[in-house]
Structure formats: structure tokens, C-alpha cells
Amino acid sequence: MAPSECTIGPGIAINGRVSGDEEVVVFGSIEGTIALESKLTVEEGGTVVADIDVDAVVIRGQVNGEVVARQTVELLDGCLVTGNLRAPRIIIEEGARFQGNIDMDVDLAAQ
């Protein structure tokens, strides 16, 4: 069965806990916590104020919170991220804005 994707549209605001095993794409806003067994993408215009625990995360929009990824964190051109990043692999494109600490000396995949 192919993995599913959940899209949080630009007019949607979630306040609480988002969890599951499907990929989540955020064009709207989430405030609270995010725990996924898959990938999180925060698109341009999307806003997340949450502690994040996912397999992988790609950020084009705004994120404020602690980010833990078992595989990769990608900060793309134009994003604004405030908070600490923890992942075995972190990619920061030119033009990405980031304030916080980075911890790459971990093996989260084994956890």
C-alpha cells in the first residue's frame, strides 16, 4: 500500500497534538506538538509553533520549536527557523534563516 499524505491547507489552524504514520504537508498553521513516523513538510506560508519529532522534515515556511528528526532536517531558501535541531543529517540552503543550536552527534535511527 502506498504511503498517504495529509495536507493542512492555508485556511486551517490546528492547536494541539498531531501524530500518525502518514506524511504531513503544512500550508496552514499548527501549534502544539507533532510526532510522526513519516515526513513533515512545512511549505512557504506555513507556520508551525511546536516541538517536532519525525523521520524527516523539510522547511520552506516558519518553524518555532525543538526539531528532532531520525533521518534529515532540510532548511530551504526563505525559511525562518527558531529552535534547536537534532538529526544525523542537517542541510541548510543559502538564504535559509536559522537561530538555535545543532546537534548532529546522534544516532536517532537506532532509537
N, C-alpha and C positions, 0 to 999 in steps of 0.2 A: 504494500500500500504506500503510495507517495505521501511524503510529509505535507501537512496542511499549513496554511498561513492565516494568521488573524491580523486584520488591518484595523487600527484605531484611526478613524477618519478625522479630518481637520476640525470638525464641529463637535467632537467627542472629548469629554474630560472625565477621567477616572480618578477617584480618590479612594485608595485602599490597596489591597494586595492583588497583584496579577501573577498567576502561577500556571504552569502547564508544561506540555511537551511539544507544543507547536511553535513555529516561528511567529514572532510578533513584529509588525511594522507600525511605527507610531508617526502619524501626521498630526495628531491632536496633542493631548496632554495627559500625563499620568503623574499622580502624586501619591507616594506611599512606599511600597516595596515591590520589586519584580524578581521572581525566581522562576527561571525557565530551564528545561532540559534541551534547549534549542538555541536559536539565534535571535537576537534583538537588533532591530534596525530603527534608529531614530532619524527620520527624514528631515530635510530642510523645512523649517516651520514647526516641527515637533518639539515638545518640551517635556522633559522628564525631571521631576524632583523626587528622587527615590534612591534607596540602596538597591544595587543591581547584582544578581548572581545568576549567570547564564553560561552557556557553552561558548558563545562568541557574540561580540557586539560591534556594530558599525554605526558611527555617529556622524550625521550631517547637520543636525539641529543642536538643541541645547540640552545639556545634562548637568544636574547639580546633585551630587551624592557619591557614595563609595561604589566603585565598579570592580567586580570580581568576575573574571572570565576564565573558563577552564582551557580555552584554546587561544583566541586572539581578541585584542581590542584594536579597532581601527578608528582613528580620529581623522576625518576628511576635511578638506579645504572648506572654510566657512563655519565650522562647528565652534561651539563655545562650551567647554567642559570645566567644571569646578568640582574638585574632589580627588580622592586618591584612586589610582589604577593599580590593579593586581592581576597579572596574567603572565603566562610563559612567553608570549609574543605580543609586542605592542608596536603599532605602526602609527606614526604621526606625520601627516602630509603637511607640506608647506602651506601656510595660510590657516591651519587649524589653531585655535586659541585654547590653551590649557593652563590651569592653575591647580597645583596639587603635587602629590608625590607619586612616584612609580616604583613598584616592586615587581621585578621580573625574576628574582631568585627563588622561584617556587615551581613545584610540580603539581599543579592543580588537577591535571588529568588523572593522576593516580588516586586522588581523594574520592 
